[in-house]
Amino acid sequence: MTDLGDFSITVTTSSGNNVTANIADIIVSALNSTKVQYNGVPLYEWLIGNAFSSTNGADTMFALYALYLVFFMHLGFAMLTAGCVRAKNAKNACMLLLIDWAVGTLAYYLFGYAFAFGAKPSEGARGFIGSHFFAMSGVPTRDANLISGFPSNDIIGYFSSLPAGARAPAADDSGSWGNMLFQWSFCITAAAIVSGSVCERVSVLGYSIFSFWMTSWIYPVYEHWVWDSFGWFGALKSDGPLFAGSGYIDYAGSGVVHTIGGVAALWGAIFVGPRIGRIDSNGKMVPIPGHSSVLVVLGTMILIFGWYGFNPGSALAISLPSQYTTVMRCAINTTIAPAAAGVASMIITRILYKNYDVNAMCNCIIGGLVAITAPCSTIENWAAVICGVGAAIVYHVGCRVEQWLKIDDPLDAVSVHALCGNWGLIVVGLFAARDARYAAYGSAPAWGAFMGGGGDLLACQLIGICILWGWVSAMSIFMFSILKYFGILRVSPEEEMEGLDTSKHGGACYPPDFSEEYGFKSVVDTDEEVQYGMTKERGIEEQQVTSAHLSA
């Protein structure tokens, strides 16, 4: 192989002097100089824009496709929620998710993105929130951000100093159009989780106000702390030492997205109160089943599909070898963990209840997905099995605790998202592998306690969980208290009894003849009897009548 350093060139200047220089030195000097230009543009800038155009295009498309998958998950949430509620509230359940999308989009556009990613390097990493980019004012395109990522006086040194796991040419896309879209899809997902715990009795106005509060303030602030490179707490921090010598790892959002949504859902369920008939005169929890397990399964399968955008897509790029390795690790772990959770749920329900509960299996699968979201990039495949099995156990224990506390949570959002999300964050502290963390983050100052990395990362994860619960609880209690005080949090008992589809949305979701033919009318009648304190045995008899009608 020929080395450019072996060649020299002699040039005669305008003054008649001969100048001899090494070709490699000439190239380096040209790249590091703003005076050497091509078509009026500094040569180093022109090379960046052209040499990496195909790579940047591929990475941008990868991130956009991931964004599309994440947004498609909202169809899964809609089907899941509709199936878990009674037929008379199916339309309302879908309405709440539309509110999260519409209200959440405007809130994140106007305020949320600025608070999350509006910090500037000159302000350092000690700021509480970002203070720029409101309504996307001043947000640069990705190309502008790309060029600004290079020092004009030492481009060669920049490339030679890049760690193996770092993104090139830009280590961070914070403050760009593409980043705003990707982060927006995660934000409205967190908001959607809350609807599952308050559906069938929350008012549209009250929920709309809380959705705006969630997507403009609660979520973005914690997101800034963890995911912004100028945040003070996360492993992506670029200004100064990492928190506790490790940095808090939440790769795709077990904490930032799901636990935030789950904790807010907990306080929503507490403040809005249980549905009429959920607690009988003896203080016991009365089952109020949803009207369609088929919709629940459909929603779950859509969520599984969308999660391949949620977790692997969080790499935001796939062009470098380390990025490709991380993306594939995320994908395989995202496949294994929910499968392990589903099998574990089958075993648990068979032992405890002598049957195979379809809805519980679906919730455990989602719980497995929630749990693997934080550690998907940093753990080995075998640890994903442990993560999934643990999520199934956490879910079933969480449901028992919710019933003991008499919390009415129609979709088990607290157990699925808050508790399984916490478990996923702990899995990072226990099983994160050194090489995997280095590939995903470009450094590995600390890794899993069970992998020989000591307890620094685990301690950081536990502190992060406590901070998350404290922040979201305080902000949720504040807003729910105001909504309840002014009487706009919950619908009236009469409207709830009639069904929100009829009382609030102009008519039932299902036509009367369709409801009678397929048994949905019986489900509504059974619910009205439960509201007047009918026994569990009578409810079982009604379900048997409905089953016989369906068979006929």
Secondary structure, 3 states (H helix, E strand, C coil): CCCHHHCEEEEECCCCCEEEEEHHHHHHHHHCCCCCEECCEEHHHHHHHHHCHHHHHHHHHHHHHHHHHHHHHHHHHHHHHHHHCCHHHHHHHHHHHHHHHHHHHHHHHHHHHHHHHCCCHHHCCCCCCCCCCHHHCCCCCHHHHHHHCCCCCCHHHHHHHCCCCCCCCCCCCCCCHHHHHHHHHHHHHHHHHHHHHHCCCECHHHHHHHHHHHHHHHHHHHHHHHHCCCCCCECCCCCCCCHHHCCECCCCCHHHHHHHHHHHHHHHHHHHCCCCCCECCCCCECCCCCCCHHHHHHHHHHHHHHHHHHCHHHHCCCCCHHHHHHHHHHHHHHHHHHHHHHHHHHHHHHHHHCCCCHHHHHHHHHHHHHHHCCCCCCCCHHHHHHHHHHHHHHHHHHHHHHHHCCCCCCCCHHHHHHHHHHHHHHHHHHHCCHHHHHHHHCCCCCCCHHHCCCCHHHHHHHHHHHHHHHHHHHHHHHHHHHHHHCCCCECCHHHHHHCHHHHHHCCCCCCHHHHHHCCHHHHHHHHHHHHCCCCHHHHHHHHHHHHHHHHC
